[in-house]
């Protein structure tokens, strides 16, 4: 089922291409425009960028909540201390409080590895539309030079 935002973005893309109607569900699943298509207008690009930023932020927030629950359950930290430790670990600084239980120490190690991986994933998700637009722009310039 399509969300209203996904349909709206798709419909705007179709209007941009001059078709003015929805052609197929398959086109909706396509993440970015193809190299032979025009560069997406700035308004739609910023909308796409906001969508990817929201996805990235939600991944980071879910990861932070996982860390808070782990510290709260395994080490008995208050929610504020659990937030502090999880946020510091996600930021690469390491845990603030002393870990007393073996389960807490194992969790902190696994969570640190997880956070390092999630950082890379989040950066990749957020950077994807920017890198795509950059490469698409130069590909269009190359096509224009070859055609002239």
GIFENHU-V644536 format. One record per pair of residues at least 6 apart in sequence whose ideal C-beta (glycine too) atoms are under 6 Angstrom apart, sorted by the first residue. I is the first residue (numbers start at 0). J is the second residue. Records with the same first field share a line. If there is no record, write none. Layout:
I: J, J
//
This chain:
9: 27
11: 43
31: 131
32: 39
34: 138
38: 135
47: 128
48: 128
51: 124, 125, 128
54: 124
55: 121, 124, 125
58: 121
59: 121
62: 117
63: 85
66: 85, 110
67: 81, 82, 85
69: 106
70: 76, 81, 84
71: 81
73: 102, 103, 106
74: 103
83: 95
84: 94, 95, 96
87: 95
88: 94, 111, 114
89: 114
94: 107
98: 104, 107
//
